[in-house]
Amino acid sequence: MKFDLNKIIEYFNNLNDQARYAVLVVVVFAVILLDVLILVSPQLGSIADINAQIKKLSDDTQEVLADRGRIHVLRKRLEATRAQLKSLSDRVRPLQEVPAILGTISSIANEYGVKIDQLVPEKGQQESLTVAPDGKYYALPVVIKAHCGYHPFGHFLNKLENEDLYFIVKDFIVQNDGNNTGTHSFSLTIKLILVNHNG
């Protein structure tokens, strides 16, 4: 079927004004509808996709910023833990230093007037704790029996704790000396944490 544009224009010119306006409105509406269907709809889909991508990007950015803040906190905690670990590692003495450690305990006792009756490492009860890259760790029980007043013994324990020793106190017994109310008998076992370095 062949369209003759001249006939269409002649037919359009023969219409009354109201009909011409109606045809013009229908044509404009059809052009707008086609424009919406052909051009705008795909763009709306693209805009929706872009909005989804922007939202995802914004969420990811917020997560990265939160993680960045957490990394700073975690880094500080790691540094504090490393410092604490180094402090504890410095207090773990080599197994070969047991005689020197016993000498240190004895000298601290003398400093505070604590009379040591017994200071014996129980090597037969030494426990193997763990093996690490730098060596093998042990817990060596040392029995301490002494007599003195409460305050000197408290000072003795405090000074011992502040020395470069890592130990755990167990089996702590205090008995009143019947002859002298100011003197007490103390019996305790300290477990020295020691290391036997590789090589």
DOVO-57564 format. One record per residue (C-alpha): residue number from 1; residue in three letters; x negated, z negated, y. Coordinates in steps of 0.5 Angstrom, whole numbers, always signed. Layout:
# DOVO-57564
+-----+------+-------+-------+-------+
: seq : type :     x :     z :     y :
+-----+------+-------+-------+-------+
: NUM :  ALA :     X :     Z :     Y :
...
+-----+------+-------+-------+-------+
# end
This chain:
# DOVO-57564
+-----+------+-------+-------+-------+
: seq : type :     x :     z :     y :
+-----+------+-------+-------+-------+
:   1 :  MET :    +0 :    +0 :    +0 :
:   2 :  LYS :    -3 :    +2 :    +7 :
:   3 :  PHE :    -2 :    -2 :   +13 :
:   4 :  ASP :    +0 :    +2 :   +19 :
:   5 :  LEU :    -3 :    -2 :   +25 :
:   6 :  ASN :    +1 :    +2 :   +30 :
:   7 :  LYS :    +8 :    +1 :   +27 :
:   8 :  ILE :    +7 :    -7 :   +26 :
:   9 :  ILE :    +5 :    -7 :   +34 :
:  10 :  GLU :   +11 :    -3 :   +35 :
:  11 :  TYR :   +16 :    -7 :   +31 :
:  12 :  PHE :   +13 :   -13 :   +35 :
:  13 :  ASN :   +14 :   -10 :   +41 :
:  14 :  ASN :   +21 :    -9 :   +40 :
:  15 :  LEU :   +23 :   -16 :   +38 :
:  16 :  ASN :   +26 :   -20 :   +43 :
:  17 :  ASP :   +21 :   -26 :   +47 :
:  18 :  GLN :   +24 :   -31 :   +42 :
:  19 :  ALA :   +22 :   -28 :   +36 :
:  20 :  ARG :   +15 :   -26 :   +39 :
:  21 :  TYR :   +14 :   -33 :   +40 :
:  22 :  ALA :   +16 :   -35 :   +33 :
:  23 :  VAL :   +11 :   -30 :   +30 :
:  24 :  LEU :    +6 :   -32 :   +35 :
:  25 :  VAL :    +7 :   -39 :   +33 :
:  26 :  VAL :    +7 :   -37 :   +25 :
:  27 :  VAL :    +1 :   -33 :   +26 :
:  28 :  VAL :    -3 :   -39 :   +30 :
:  29 :  PHE :    -1 :   -44 :   +25 :
:  30 :  ALA :    -3 :   -40 :   +19 :
:  31 :  VAL :   -10 :   -39 :   +22 :
:  32 :  ILE :   -10 :   -46 :   +23 :
:  33 :  LEU :    -8 :   -48 :   +16 :
:  34 :  LEU :   -13 :   -43 :   +13 :
:  35 :  ASP :   -19 :   -46 :   +18 :
:  36 :  VAL :   -17 :   -53 :   +15 :
:  37 :  LEU :   -17 :   -50 :    +8 :
:  38 :  ILE :   -23 :   -46 :    +8 :
:  39 :  LEU :   -28 :   -49 :   +13 :
:  40 :  VAL :   -26 :   -56 :   +14 :
:  41 :  SER :   -24 :   -59 :    +7 :
:  42 :  PRO :   -31 :   -58 :    +4 :
:  43 :  GLN :   -34 :   -61 :   +10 :
:  44 :  LEU :   -29 :   -67 :   +10 :
:  45 :  GLY :   -32 :   -67 :    +2 :
:  46 :  SER :   -39 :   -67 :    +5 :
:  47 :  ILE :   -38 :   -72 :   +10 :
:  48 :  ALA :   -35 :   -77 :    +5 :
:  49 :  ASP :   -41 :   -76 :    +1 :
:  50 :  ILE :   -46 :   -77 :    +7 :
:  51 :  ASN :   -42 :   -83 :    +8 :
:  52 :  ALA :   -43 :   -86 :    +1 :
:  53 :  GLN :   -50 :   -84 :    +2 :
:  54 :  ILE :   -51 :   -88 :    +8 :
:  55 :  LYS :   -47 :   -94 :    +5 :
:  56 :  LYS :   -52 :   -94 :    -1 :
:  57 :  LEU :   -58 :   -93 :    +4 :
:  58 :  SER :   -56 :   -99 :    +8 :
:  59 :  ASP :   -55 :  -103 :    +2 :
:  60 :  ASP :   -61 :  -101 :    -1 :
:  61 :  THR :   -65 :  -103 :    +6 :
:  62 :  GLN :   -61 :  -110 :    +6 :
:  63 :  GLU :   -64 :  -111 :    -1 :
:  64 :  VAL :   -71 :  -109 :    +1 :
:  65 :  LEU :   -71 :  -113 :    +7 :
:  66 :  ALA :   -68 :  -119 :    +3 :
:  67 :  ASP :   -73 :  -118 :    -2 :
:  68 :  ARG :   -79 :  -117 :    +3 :
:  69 :  GLY :   -77 :  -124 :    +6 :
:  70 :  ARG :   -77 :  -127 :    -1 :
:  71 :  ILE :   -84 :  -124 :    -2 :
:  72 :  HIS :   -86 :  -128 :    +3 :
:  73 :  VAL :   -83 :  -134 :    +1 :
:  74 :  LEU :   -86 :  -133 :    -6 :
:  75 :  ARG :   -93 :  -131 :    -4 :
:  76 :  LYS :   -93 :  -138 :    +0 :
:  77 :  ARG :   -90 :  -142 :    -7 :
:  78 :  LEU :   -96 :  -138 :   -11 :
:  79 :  GLU :  -101 :  -140 :    -6 :
:  80 :  ALA :   -99 :  -147 :    -6 :
:  81 :  THR :   -99 :  -147 :   -14 :
:  82 :  ARG :  -106 :  -144 :   -14 :
:  83 :  ALA :  -108 :  -149 :   -10 :
:  84 :  GLN :  -105 :  -155 :   -14 :
:  85 :  LEU :  -108 :  -151 :   -20 :
:  86 :  LYS :  -115 :  -151 :   -17 :
:  87 :  SER :  -114 :  -159 :   -15 :
:  88 :  LEU :  -112 :  -160 :   -22 :
:  89 :  SER :  -117 :  -156 :   -25 :
:  90 :  ASP :  -123 :  -159 :   -21 :
:  91 :  ARG :  -120 :  -166 :   -24 :
:  92 :  VAL :  -121 :  -164 :   -31 :
:  93 :  ARG :  -128 :  -165 :   -33 :
:  94 :  PRO :  -132 :  -162 :   -39 :
:  95 :  LEU :  -132 :  -166 :   -45 :
:  96 :  GLN :  -140 :  -167 :   -45 :
:  97 :  GLU :  -139 :  -172 :   -39 :
:  98 :  VAL :  -135 :  -177 :   -43 :
:  99 :  PRO :  -141 :  -182 :   -42 :
: 100 :  ALA :  -141 :  -181 :   -34 :
: 101 :  ILE :  -134 :  -182 :   -34 :
: 102 :  LEU :  -134 :  -188 :   -38 :
: 103 :  GLY :  -140 :  -190 :   -33 :
: 104 :  THR :  -135 :  -188 :   -27 :
: 105 :  ILE :  -129 :  -193 :   -30 :
: 106 :  SER :  -134 :  -198 :   -31 :
: 107 :  SER :  -137 :  -198 :   -24 :
: 108 :  ILE :  -130 :  -198 :   -21 :
: 109 :  ALA :  -128 :  -204 :   -25 :
: 110 :  ASN :  -134 :  -208 :   -22 :
: 111 :  GLU :  -133 :  -205 :   -15 :
: 112 :  TYR :  -126 :  -209 :   -15 :
: 113 :  GLY :  -128 :  -215 :   -19 :
: 114 :  VAL :  -124 :  -212 :   -26 :
: 115 :  LYS :  -128 :  -215 :   -32 :
: 116 :  ILE :  -128 :  -210 :   -37 :
: 117 :  ASP :  -128 :  -213 :   -44 :
: 118 :  GLN :  -127 :  -207 :   -48 :
: 119 :  LEU :  -128 :  -199 :   -46 :
: 120 :  VAL :  -128 :  -195 :   -52 :
: 121 :  PRO :  -127 :  -187 :   -53 :
: 122 :  GLU :  -123 :  -186 :   -59 :
: 123 :  LYS :  -126 :  -180 :   -61 :
: 124 :  GLY :  -122 :  -180 :   -68 :
: 125 :  GLN :  -116 :  -179 :   -64 :
: 126 :  GLN :  -118 :  -174 :   -60 :
: 127 :  GLU :  -112 :  -168 :   -59 :
: 128 :  SER :  -113 :  -161 :   -58 :
: 129 :  LEU :  -108 :  -159 :   -53 :
: 130 :  THR :  -109 :  -151 :   -52 :
: 131 :  VAL :  -114 :  -146 :   -51 :
: 132 :  ALA :  -115 :  -142 :   -45 :
: 133 :  PRO :  -120 :  -136 :   -43 :
: 134 :  ASP :  -124 :  -141 :   -40 :
: 135 :  GLY :  -125 :  -146 :   -46 :
: 136 :  LYS :  -121 :  -151 :   -50 :
: 137 :  TYR :  -117 :  -157 :   -47 :
: 138 :  TYR :  -117 :  -164 :   -50 :
: 139 :  ALA :  -114 :  -171 :   -49 :
: 140 :  LEU :  -119 :  -176 :   -51 :
: 141 :  PRO :  -116 :  -183 :   -51 :
: 142 :  VAL :  -120 :  -189 :   -48 :
: 143 :  VAL :  -118 :  -196 :   -49 :
: 144 :  ILE :  -119 :  -201 :   -43 :
: 145 :  LYS :  -118 :  -208 :   -44 :
: 146 :  ALA :  -120 :  -212 :   -38 :
: 147 :  HIS :  -118 :  -219 :   -35 :
: 148 :  CYS :  -117 :  -220 :   -27 :
: 149 :  GLY :  -111 :  -221 :   -22 :
: 150 :  TYR :  -106 :  -216 :   -21 :
: 151 :  HIS :  -108 :  -214 :   -14 :
: 152 :  PRO :  -115 :  -212 :   -16 :
: 153 :  PHE :  -113 :  -209 :   -22 :
: 154 :  GLY :  -108 :  -205 :   -18 :
: 155 :  HIS :  -114 :  -203 :   -13 :
: 156 :  PHE :  -118 :  -201 :   -20 :
: 157 :  LEU :  -112 :  -196 :   -22 :
: 158 :  ASN :  -111 :  -193 :   -15 :
: 159 :  LYS :  -118 :  -192 :   -14 :
: 160 :  LEU :  -119 :  -189 :   -21 :
: 161 :  GLU :  -113 :  -184 :   -20 :
: 162 :  ASN :  -116 :  -182 :   -14 :
: 163 :  GLU :  -123 :  -180 :   -17 :
: 164 :  ASP :  -124 :  -173 :   -20 :
: 165 :  LEU :  -121 :  -175 :   -27 :
: 166 :  TYR :  -115 :  -172 :   -30 :
: 167 :  PHE :  -111 :  -177 :   -34 :
: 168 :  ILE :  -105 :  -180 :   -37 :
: 169 :  VAL :  -104 :  -188 :   -38 :
: 170 :  LYS :  -100 :  -190 :   -44 :
: 171 :  ASP :   -99 :  -196 :   -48 :
: 172 :  PHE :  -100 :  -201 :   -42 :
: 173 :  ILE :   -99 :  -208 :   -43 :
: 174 :  VAL :  -100 :  -214 :   -39 :
: 175 :  GLN :  -101 :  -221 :   -41 :
: 176 :  ASN :  -101 :  -228 :   -37 :
: 177 :  ASP :  -108 :  -232 :   -38 :
: 178 :  GLY :  -105 :  -239 :   -40 :
: 179 :  ASN :  -111 :  -242 :   -37 :
: 180 :  ASN :  -111 :  -239 :   -31 :
: 181 :  THR :  -105 :  -236 :   -27 :
: 182 :  GLY :  -108 :  -232 :   -23 :
: 183 :  THR :  -112 :  -228 :   -28 :
: 184 :  HIS :  -108 :  -223 :   -33 :
: 185 :  SER :  -110 :  -219 :   -39 :
: 186 :  PHE :  -109 :  -212 :   -39 :
: 187 :  SER :  -109 :  -207 :   -44 :
: 188 :  LEU :  -108 :  -200 :   -43 :
: 189 :  THR :  -110 :  -193 :   -46 :
: 190 :  ILE :  -112 :  -187 :   -42 :
: 191 :  LYS :  -112 :  -180 :   -44 :
: 192 :  LEU :  -117 :  -176 :   -41 :
: 193 :  ILE :  -116 :  -169 :   -40 :
: 194 :  LEU :  -122 :  -165 :   -42 :
: 195 :  VAL :  -125 :  -158 :   -43 :
: 196 :  ASN :  -130 :  -155 :   -47 :
: 197 :  HIS :  -132 :  -149 :   -44 :
: 198 :  ASN :  -134 :  -143 :   -47 :
: 199 :  GLY :  -141 :  -141 :   -48 :
+-----+------+-------+-------+-------+
# end
